[in-house]
Amino acid sequence: MSAGAKWWERDTTPGYVLIAATIISFLALNSAVGEAIHHILEAPFGTVGLGEGAHPLNLHLVINDGLMVIFFLYVGLELKRETVEGPFKNPREAALPLVGAIGGMAAPALIYVALNAHEPGYLRGWAIPAATDIAFAVGILSLLGPRVPGGLRLFLLALAIIDDLGAILVIALFYSTHLVGWALGGAAVTFGVLLLMNRAGMKALLPYWLLGVVMWGFMLLSGVHATIAGVLTAMTVPMRDKSGGSPLIAAEHTLKPWVQFAIMPIFALVNAGVVLHGAGLETLLHPIALGISFGLVFGKPIGIMMASSIACAALKQRAPGTFAQMLGISILAGIGFTMSLFIGNLAFGTGELATPVRFGVLGGSFASAVLGLIVLWFATRGATSVQTELAREEELAEQRGVLENIDAPRAPKP
């Protein structure tokens, strides 16, 4: 993004907005209105689900299961674009961040399990430190400006996107309960209709959104976390129309400001605050807090560096940066924040274990941001941004979506 861009278009702005939302949440929950805020968020005003799967409906649930489905829709659109027209379309180029992301998810999970193995009830949070927050990580990286090589920035972006995909699969497989067969069947049928619409060449977006809402309703009743409907809907949105325009990228760019400046800050306001009253040293040293923070700060760089080194050797491929630069990027990937808080909420809810979860996520993410920035600051001194073939592919996909040059039509893509 150019230096002359409007403030809301800069890569750093979403990160600053999330930081501001976190600070406001922290101050509000520790003020005189903290109890009132908690009551407003948790006060039931209805019931969602049927039979054994029924549970109270409250504002907290509306935000985490309702608004966040739009966040997952946006992530799903980004994933499809990267796969069809971005760097992931080249399996060889995608292999390095893919393997790095797998290592970066496995190592934090193992560290968490090692520190919580004595308490089986705590093991449900094993996936909390496995995710990377795209907005924060890329925002922090952009503070270094053009001195960061383009391939290095793209490696972090690809890593974070694959992390999100992994987190989505984890949520679907491990954090879904009280499965309801008929509702799952309804979601499957709706998804099938969406796929048929894509195959039939339907390019208008409104029918996809309407059926996406229907699928979300089925998911909400099925026991599978409702946000998965956002990802599945995104997978069916067409990439190109006959003129070469992109319904998918148009939708992605329309959703982007809403996700970055409304949905993610609202989620942070509701979920990121930590109540300090009654929280002492035992909370900071709680196994859950230690497992999350150690997983983010140490597990991420260890897993990414080891896996990436193995992948480079196996593929006979050069890393996108020096050892020090790769280390800095790997540390920066320890910024979990949004997705880690989301999984933490699924794992432990808003009870007494929510406090160590938030301490671990916020502490680990802050430490990863500071350490990663310091390492990269020294590792990129005197460096200039060199646009790699991988970066050019990413830029081309972005330009096609933003400019939609109808005067120069391209061959339609699937």
KAGI-V370342 format. One line per field, one symbol per residue. ss: DSSP state (@ for helix, = for strand, . for the rest). phi: phi as a letter, one per 20 degrees, with the letter a starting at -180 (. if undefined). burial: I if it has 24 or more other C-alpha atoms within 12 Angstrom, else O. A space follows every 50 residues. Layout:
ss=???
phi=???
burial=???
This chain:
ss=......@@@...@@@@@@@@@@@@@@@@@....@@@@@@@@@....==.. @@@.==..@@@@@@@@@@@@@@@@@@@@@@@@@@..@@@.@@@@@@@@@@ @@@@@@@@@@@@@@@@...@@@@@@..@@@...@@@@@@@@@@@@@@..@ @@@@@@@@@@@@@@@@@@@@@@@@......@@@@@@@@@@@@@@@@@@@. .....@@@@@@@@@@@@@@@@@.....@@@@@@@@@..........@@@@ @@@@@@@@@@@@@@@@@@@@@.........@@@@..@@@@@@@@@@@@@@ @@@@@@@@@@@@@@@.......@@@@@@@@@@....@@@@@@@@@@@@.. ..@@@@@@@@@@@@@@@@@@@@@@@@@@@.........@@@@@@@@@@@@ @@@..@@@......
phi=.ffeffgfeffffgfffffffffffffffddfegfffgfffdffcrccnc lfefbfebfgffffddffffgffffffffffffecefffegfffffffff ffffefffffffffecffcgfeffegegeeddeffffffffffemffegg ffffffffffffgfffffffffedcdclfdgfffffffffffffffffff nfdfeggffffffffgffffefofgffffffffffefffcdfenfcgfff fffffgffffdcffffgfgedefdeefnedffffefgffffffffffdfg ffffffffffffffelcfffbfgffffffffffffekgfffffffffcmd ffefffffgfffffffffffffffffgffdfnecfdfegfffffffffff ffelfffcfdffdf
burial=OOOOOOOOOIIIIIIIIIIOIIOIIIOIIOOOOOOOIIOOIOOOOOOIIO OOOOOOOOIIIIIIIIIIIIIIIIIIIIIIIIIIIIIIOOOOIIIIIIII IIIIIIIIIIIIIIIIOOOOOIIIIIIIIIIIIIIIIIIIIIIIIIIIII IIIIIIIIIIIIIIIIIIIIIIOIIIIOIIOOIIOIIIOIIOIIIOIIOO OIIOIOOIIOIIIIIIIIIIIIIIIIIIIIIIIIIIIIIIIOOIIIIIII IIIOIIIOIIIOIIIIIIIIIIIIIOOOOOOOIIOIIIIIIIIIIIIIII IIIIIIIIIOIIOOOOOOIIIOOIIIIIIIIIIIIIIIIIIIIIIIIIII OOIIIIIIIIIIIIIIIIIIIIIIIIIOIIOOOOOOOOOIIOIIIOIIOI IOOIOOOOOOOOOI
